[in-house]
Amino acid sequence: VISVRVFQAQTFHDHDVLALAAVHDRVLLTHDVQTMPTFAYERMHAGLTMPGVIAIPQTMLVRPAIEDLVTLIGGSLDGELVYSVLHLPL
């Protein structure tokens, strides 16, 4: 079962978004390909929980992004994305 929660990026700092994803045990999908991966790596190096980040560039078309996400999620075991930072396109 996939559940989605959308937040306005300008109301939360990257650290807060990653912490919220960790509290709710959710992989984070983000268009922030510049800073979010860096903060995710910092969180991992600090020994904090990080359920995973998938960075999708805003320039990527929706259909290929969805196809890559279906491939990625469908081919992943439960918990396999924990402590990972992945970039689309695959």
SULVENKA-V504370 format. One record per residue. SS is DSSP state (alpha for helix, beta for strand, coil for the rest). OMEGA is omega as a letter, one per 30 degrees, with the letter a starting at -180 (NA if undefined). NEAR is the number of other C-alpha atoms within 8 Angstrom. Layout:
[[SS;OMEGA;NEAR] [SS;OMEGA;NEAR]]
//
This chain:
[[coil;l;2] [coil;l;3] [coil;a;4] [coil;l;4] [coil;a;4] [coil;l;4] [coil;l;5] [coil;a;6] [alpha;a;6] [alpha;a;5] [alpha;a;6] [coil;l;8] [coil;a;8] [alpha;l;9] [alpha;a;7] [alpha;l;8] [alpha;l;9] [alpha;l;11] [alpha;l;9] [alpha;l;8] [alpha;a;13] [alpha;a;11] [alpha;a;7] [coil;l;6] [coil;a;7] [coil;l;9] [coil;a;11] [beta;l;10] [beta;a;8] [beta;l;10] [coil;a;8] [coil;a;10] [coil;a;11] [coil;a;6] [coil;a;8] [alpha;l;10] [alpha;l;12] [alpha;l;8] [alpha;l;10] [alpha;l;12] [alpha;l;9] [alpha;l;8] [alpha;l;11] [alpha;a;11] [alpha;l;7] [coil;l;6] [coil;a;6] [coil;l;7] [coil;l;8] [coil;a;14] [coil;l;15] [coil;l;12] [beta;l;14] [beta;a;12] [beta;a;14] [beta;l;14] [coil;a;9] [coil;a;6] [coil;a;4] [coil;l;9] [coil;a;7] [alpha;a;6] [alpha;l;6] [alpha;l;9] [alpha;l;12] [alpha;l;8] [alpha;l;8] [alpha;l;11] [alpha;l;9] [alpha;l;8] [alpha;a;8] [alpha;a;8] [alpha;l;7] [alpha;a;7] [coil;a;6] [coil;l;8] [coil;l;5] [coil;l;5] [coil;a;6] [coil;a;6] [coil;l;12] [coil;a;9] [coil;l;9] [coil;l;9] [beta;a;12] [beta;a;7] [beta;l;9] [beta;g;10] [coil;a;8] [coil;NA;4]]
//
